[in-house]
């Protein structure tokens, strides 16, 4: 009976193969899958806010509220990896490993990163505006206050805090994707993703695509946040941090250890 999982070297090679596919993916596929990736993360964020809204008023300790929030959020990454989509934060790991193994180009990396970031934003905004705001699901209390509070806290981070939290986040997110690819069955993939993603959310690290949902939703509901604060205080430093966390601590490190000098 064969193994149901790949060892770390086999996993790294599988990631390079996926990077090659992403490098050569037709433009329309990247746009559609980018939209879906942002939407899926938005679903996870919406579920997390619904589940935890008002818990503080019933005396739940902050750590337990964070655990409930973090416990349901990973559904977004499960949809991304198993159903298929283009997620910017995951692509931060895929594409550098492909470039270093000469199975993807810097042009392909730039196209993939730019388009997945932009269309993740479109997908996340769609969930925030159409399915969370226009539906009225998040407009009653305590849901509106929960969403505004989360958005306001994220927009109030200092630049260096947002950057560092972005590093921690995507280090863990990319490890979650790495573990999912290592598994060859659905349950293994879910377990591999769930624990690292739950960890980053409960700790309080920052995910650029999730924030494309959380902060605009708070703004729609009345949070006092400007568009410049959305980008300058959060999305830009968090995106840079996500790139460092995923590209350096996962992609480059694992390529160097497992694939350096190999002809894949």
N, C-alpha and C positions, 0 to 999 in steps of 0.2 A: 504494500500500500504506500503510495507516495505521500510526501509531506504536504500539509495543508497551508504551509507558509513558506516564504522565501527568506533566506538568510540575508544579512545586511548588504553583502556584495550583490546578490541577485536582485535585491530591492533597488539598489542604486542603478543597476543596469536597466531595470524596468522603467525607472524614472527617466533615464536618458532616452529610451525608446519613445516614451510619451512626449518628451520635449521635442523630438524629431517630428512627431505627428502635429504638435501644436505649431511648430515652426512653418510647416507646409500647409496648415489648415486654410481653406478658402475664407476670404474676407467675410462673407455673409455668415458663415458658421461661427466665426469669432464674435460677431456682433450679436447674433441670437443667443449663443451660449453665454456671452458676457452679461446680457440682460438677465438671463435665467440665474446666473450665479449671484448677482446682486439681489434678485427677488428671493432666492432661497435663504440667503443670510437674513433678509428682512423678515421672512416668516419666522425664523428662529428668534430674532429680536422681539417681534410682536408677541410671540408666545411667552417669552420670558417676562415681558412687562405685564401681560395679562395675569400670569400666575402669581406674581409677587406684589401687585398693586394693593396697598392697604395693609400689608402684613405688619408693618412697623406700628400701626395703630393698635394692633392686638398684642403688642408686647413681645413679638418675636425678636430675638437678638440679631444684630446686624450680620454676623457671620452666617447664621442659619438662613437669613433672607438671601444672602449672596449665593449660598449653596443651592437653594431652590431655583434661583435665577439661572445659575450656571448649569444646573442639572438638565434643563430643557432646551437651552440655547443650542447645543450641538446638533439638533435636528437639521439645522441649516447646512452644516458641512456634510452630514450624511447624504442629503439630497444632492449636493454639489458633486461628491465623489462617486456615489453609486448610480444616480440617475444621469450624471454627466453635465458639466457646464464649465465655463471659464471663470475661475475666481482669481482675482489679482494676487491675493496673498499666497495662494498655493503656487501660482505661476512664478512667484519670486524664487521658489525652490527649483521648479522644473527647468526653467530656461537657462540659468547659469550652468547647471550640470550638463545640459545639452551642448552649450557653447564650449565648455572646457573639454568635452569629449568629442568635439568637432562634428556633432550631429545636429547642431542648430547654429545659426549665425547671429551676430550682434544686431543686424537689421531685423531679423525675425524676433529676437528678444525685445527690441524696442517697440516693434509693432504690437506684439502680444501684450506687453505690460501696459502700453498706452491705451489700447483699445479695451482691454479687460477692465482697467481702472475706470474709464469713462462709462462703459456700458454696465458695469457693476453699479455705478452711481445711478444710471437711468433705472435699472431694475429695482434698486433699493428705494428710490424716490417713488416709483410706481406703487410699491407696497405701502409706503408711508402715506402717500396722498390719497390713493384710490381705495385701498383695502383697509387702512387703519383710520383715516380721517373722514373721507367722504361717506363711508359706511356708517359712521357714528360709533364704531366699536370703541374707540379710544377717547371720545369726547365726554362721556359721563365721568363722575368721580367714583372711585379714587384713581381711575386710569389716567385721566388727563394730568393730574398733579404728578403722578409717578413718572410719566413721560417727560414732562417739563423739568422735573427735578434732575433726572438722569442727563438730559440734554444740557442743562445749565452747568452741572458739575463738569461735564466733559469740555464745555467751551471755556471754563474758568481755569483749566490747567495751564501751568507755565509751559513755555516752549520746550524746555529741557525735560520736564516731567512727561509731556506728551511723547517726546522722542524716545525716552528710555522705556516708557510703558509700551510703546510700539515695538521696540526690540524684543522685550519679554514675550509679548503676545505672539509675534509671528515665529519666534523660535519654537514655541509650543504648538502653534497651528501646523507648521510644516512638519514637525515630528508626528503630529496626528495623521497627516496625509501620508507620511513615510510608513507609519505602522499600518495604515489601511492598505497601502499598496503591497506591503509585506504579506498580508493575509490573502488567501485564495477563496475564502467563503464569506458570505454576507455578514454573518454574526461576528466573525473575526474582524471584519472591516469596521463594523459599528463600534465594537469594543475598543479597537485601536484608535479610532477617532475620538470617541466620547471622553476618555479620561484626560488626554492633554488639553482638549478644548474646554472641558469643565474646569480644569485647573487654571487656565489663563483667565477665564471669566470670573471665577470666584476670587482670584487674587486681585483683580482690578486692572489688568493690562488693557491696552487700547488696540482695537482692530479697525483699520481704516474703512473697510467695507461696511461693517456693522454700524460705524458712526455715520455713514452715509444714510442710514435709516434712522438711528436714534436722534441725532441732532435736528435734521429737518422735521421729523415728526414733532419734537418739542416746540420748534419754531411755529409750525402750523397751528399748534394748540395754544400759543400765546407766550411762549418763553421769550424773554428779552435778550435775544441773540441776533447779531447782525450776520450778514453773509460773509463779511470780512473776518469776523470772529470764527465762523464755521471753518473757513479755510486756513487762516493764519494761526489761530490758536490750537486747532486740532488736526484737520485733515492733512495739511502739509507736513508738520512734524511727525505725526503718527505714520504717514505713508513712508517717510524717510526711515523711521525706526523699523517699520515692517520690512523694508528692503534689507536693512542691516541684519535684523534678526533671522530672516529666512535665507538670504543669500550667503551670509558669512557663516553663521553658526550651524546651519544645516547643509546647504548645497556645497559650499566650498570645502568645508571641513570633511564631509563624507566623500566627496569626489577625491580629495587628496588622500584620504586613508584607503579607500576601497578601489578607486578606478584610475588613479594616477599611473601613467605609463602603459595602460592597457589599450589594445586596439579593439574597440567595441563594435 
